[in-house]
Amino acid sequence: MRVFILLSLALFSEAMVMDEKVKTGFVLDTASVVCNYDAYYKDHPKYWCQGYFRDYCNIIAFTPNSTNHVVLRDTGSQLIVTVSCLVKEDTGWYWCGIQRDFARDDMDFTQLIVDDNGAGLDSDFSSRKDSSGSKNSSCRASKVVRKAGNSRMSILIICVLITVLEIIIIFSYLSMRKRSQKIRRASDKDLTRSPQTSQASSVIPTPL
């Protein structure tokens, strides 16, 4: 009976609850999201994903893994997600999720809005932003590094495509050359046969 109750709770309870449904951040700043969950799921994998539809969101990171842009910290009752070096492209819908074996993953959402205008900030935030110049510089540097990495990847892809194109051209040239050689040999054979044919045709048969 107790097992049935626990299974029912696992299937139908709202295990993951986001602290806020709307989060606002500013470009080059950091935004944190707290996802509270039932302690029953403390050993279950959790994840952070992006997308409007929960069943089709793009998973960014699983616990305990993090990325340079998103850090996940699981306390046993909360999943704390920290997104650093925000950019305008980070604006969108996000989900905290608990991976479950015999039921649909439990998830809750928030909307992240990234603003590039800090005019509406209070003085405390302004002073904090001014005191974090090194952080902003590192964000800009990491953004440059990401762009450089993307550029290197693009150059690599272009080089691979050029190499493949050259291989195709060389293969086509060799095939055409081989075909032309076959045609030349065939024409040479026809030329060597033609005098014999003409000579044979010039012989007048003698009646028996």
C-alpha positions in Angstrom: 0.0 0.0 0.0 2.8 2.4 0.9 4.6 1.6 -2.4 1.3 2.4 -4.3 1.0 5.8 -2.5 4.6 6.7 -3.3 4.1 5.7 -6.9 0.9 7.8 -7.1 2.7 10.8 -5.7 5.5 10.3 -8.2 3.1 10.2 -11.1 0.6 12.9 -10.3 2.4 15.4 -7.9 4.0 18.6 -9.1 7.5 17.8 -8.0 9.3 20.7 -9.7 8.2 24.3 -9.0 10.0 27.4 -10.4 10.4 30.3 -8.0 9.3 32.9 -10.6 7.5 32.7 -13.9 9.3 35.8 -15.3 13.0 36.6 -14.9 14.6 39.8 -16.1 18.3 40.2 -16.8 20.6 42.6 -18.6 23.2 42.1 -21.2 26.6 40.9 -19.8 25.0 40.4 -16.4 24.0 37.1 -14.6 20.5 35.7 -14.0 19.7 32.9 -11.4 16.7 30.7 -11.3 15.7 28.5 -8.3 13.7 25.4 -9.1 12.3 23.8 -5.9 11.5 20.1 -5.9 10.3 17.3 -3.7 13.2 15.7 -1.7 12.0 12.3 -3.0 13.7 13.2 -6.3 17.1 14.3 -4.8 18.9 11.5 -6.6 17.2 11.9 -9.9 18.9 13.7 -12.8 17.7 17.2 -13.4 18.2 19.4 -16.4 17.7 22.9 -17.9 16.2 23.2 -21.3 15.1 26.0 -23.7 11.9 26.1 -25.8 8.2 27.1 -25.7 6.9 23.5 -25.7 8.1 21.3 -22.8 8.2 18.1 -24.8 10.3 19.7 -27.6 12.7 21.9 -25.6 16.4 21.8 -26.3 18.3 20.4 -23.2 21.2 22.7 -22.5 22.7 20.9 -19.5 22.1 17.9 -17.2 23.2 17.7 -13.5 26.0 17.5 -12.4 27.4 18.9 -15.7 27.5 22.6 -16.5 28.7 24.7 -19.5 30.6 28.0 -19.7 27.3 29.8 -20.0 25.1 27.8 -17.7 25.9 26.4 -14.2 23.7 23.9 -12.5 23.8 23.3 -8.7 21.7 20.6 -7.1 21.3 21.1 -3.3 19.0 18.1 -2.7 15.8 20.2 -2.6 16.6 22.9 -5.1 18.1 23.1 -8.6 19.8 26.4 -8.9 20.5 27.5 -12.4 22.9 30.4 -13.1 23.2 31.9 -16.6 26.2 34.2 -16.9 27.2 36.7 -19.6 23.7 37.2 -20.8 23.1 38.2 -24.4 19.9 39.3 -26.1 19.6 35.9 -27.8 19.1 34.3 -24.3 15.6 35.8 -24.2 13.1 33.0 -24.3 11.2 30.2 -22.4 13.1 27.8 -20.2 12.2 24.7 -18.2 13.6 23.0 -15.1 13.1 19.2 -15.4 13.3 16.1 -13.3 14.1 12.9 -15.3 11.7 10.1 -14.2 11.9 6.4 -15.2 8.3 5.3 -15.1 6.5 8.6 -15.6 6.6 11.8 -17.7 9.3 14.1 -16.6 8.1 16.7 -14.1 8.9 20.2 -15.4 8.1 23.9 -14.6 8.9 26.9 -16.8 10.0 30.5 -16.6 10.4 33.3 -19.1 13.8 35.0 -19.3 13.8 38.5 -20.7 17.2 40.0 -21.4 17.3 43.8 -21.7 20.2 45.7 -23.2 19.2 49.0 -21.7 20.2 49.6 -18.0 18.5 53.0 -17.7 15.8 51.6 -15.5 18.1 50.2 -12.9 18.2 51.4 -9.3 21.3 52.9 -7.8 22.3 49.6 -6.0 22.3 47.7 -9.2 24.2 50.5 -11.0 26.9 50.6 -8.4 27.1 46.8 -8.4 27.4 46.9 -12.2 30.1 49.5 -12.1 32.0 47.4 -9.5 31.9 44.4 -11.8 33.8 45.9 -14.8 36.2 43.0 -14.8 33.3 40.5 -15.0 31.8 42.4 -18.0 35.2 42.5 -19.6 35.5 38.7 -19.1 32.0 38.3 -20.6 33.0 40.3 -23.7 36.2 38.3 -23.9 34.3 35.0 -23.7 31.9 36.3 -26.3 34.8 37.0 -28.6 36.3 33.6 -27.9 32.9 32.0 -28.8 32.8 34.0 -32.0 36.4 33.0 -32.8 35.5 29.4 -32.1 32.5 29.6 -34.4 34.7 31.3 -37.1 37.3 28.5 -36.8 34.5 25.9 -37.1 33.1 27.7 -40.2 36.6 27.8 -41.8 37.1 24.2 -41.0 33.8 23.3 -42.7 34.7 25.4 -45.7 38.1 23.7 -46.0 36.5 20.2 -45.8 34.0 21.2 -48.5 36.7 22.5 -50.8 38.7 19.3 -50.3 35.7 17.1 -51.1 35.1 19.3 -54.2 38.7 18.9 -55.3 38.5 15.1 -54.9 35.3 15.0 -57.0 36.9 17.1 -59.7 40.1 15.0 -59.8 38.0 11.8 -59.9 35.8 13.2 -62.7 39.0 14.2 -64.7 40.5 10.8 -64.3 37.3 9.1 -65.4 37.0 11.3 -68.5 40.7 10.7 -69.3 40.3 7.0 -69.0 37.2 7.1 -71.2 38.9 9.2 -73.8 41.8 6.7 -73.8 39.4 3.8 -74.4 37.8 5.7 -77.3 41.3 6.5 -78.8 42.3 2.8 -78.6 39.0 1.8 -80.2 39.5 4.3 -83.1 43.2 3.1 -83.5 42.0 -0.5 -83.9 39.4 0.6 -86.5 42.1 2.4 -88.4 44.4 -0.7 -88.4 41.6 -2.9 -89.7 40.4 -0.6 -92.5 43.4 -1.1 -94.9 43.1 -4.8 -94.7 39.4 -4.5 -95.5 40.1 -2.3 -98.4 42.8 -4.5 -99.7 40.6 -7.6 -99.4 37.8 -5.8 -101.3 40.2 -4.9 -104.2 41.1 -8.5 -105.0 39.1 -9.8 -108.0 37.9 -13.3 -107.4 39.0 -15.8 -110.0 36.4 -18.2 -111.3 36.9 -21.8 -110.8 
